[in-house]
Amino acid sequence: MAKFNTISIHFLHNKFVLYFIFLIVVCNLFQLMMQKQFIVCSIFVLTGILTSFFSKNMVVIMLVSIIVANIFKYGSNLRIEGFEDDEPREEPFEEEDEDKDRKNEPFEEEERED
């Protein structure tokens, strides 16, 4: 157990890991802005600010922010199975005025010349 703690501490305080995660975060934010998903960007920033109250490690702050923002982005696209029908429900058919007029007129056959 002590070996795992030392590995995780070295991982969280590694400068190259910090730069790598920073590069991923910047690319992800740029992608979100290009897709005009400003709500997800604001959730990313707010999660980072909120996480900074609990941890001073930037690796942790950026990882939590990117995970929460991506869960929000891709989690909202998931469809939950339920009891709803996939087929649209039939609405009461409203006839147009022209169709009503035609139904009220008697049926007349056109005379054909043979």
C-alpha positions, 0 to 999 in steps of 0.5 A, a space after each residue: 500500500 505504501 508503494 501505491 501512495 508514493 506512485 500516486 504522489 509522484 504522479 500528482 506532482 510531476 511537471 510533465 503530467 501537469 503540462 500534458 493534462 494542461 494541453 488536453 484541457 486547452 484543446 478540449 476547451 478550444 473544441 467546446 468553444 468551436 462547437 459553441 457549447 458555452 454552457 459546458 465551458 462554463 460548467 468546466 470553469 465553475 467546476 475548476 473554481 469549486 474544486 480549487 477550494 478543496 485541493 490546491 493541486 492543479 492536476 487534480 483540479 483540471 482532471 476533475 473539471 474535464 471529467 465533470 464537463 465531459 460527463 455533462 456534455 456526453 451524458 446529456 445525449 444518452 437516452 434512457 429506456 422507458 415506457 415511451 413509444 418510439 412511434 409518434 402518437 396520432 393527433 386528432 385529424 383536423 380537416 382543411 376547409 376545402 375538404 369539408 366543403 367537398 364532403 358536404 357536396 353530393 357526389 357527381 359522376 362526370 359523363 364520359 363520351 365513349 
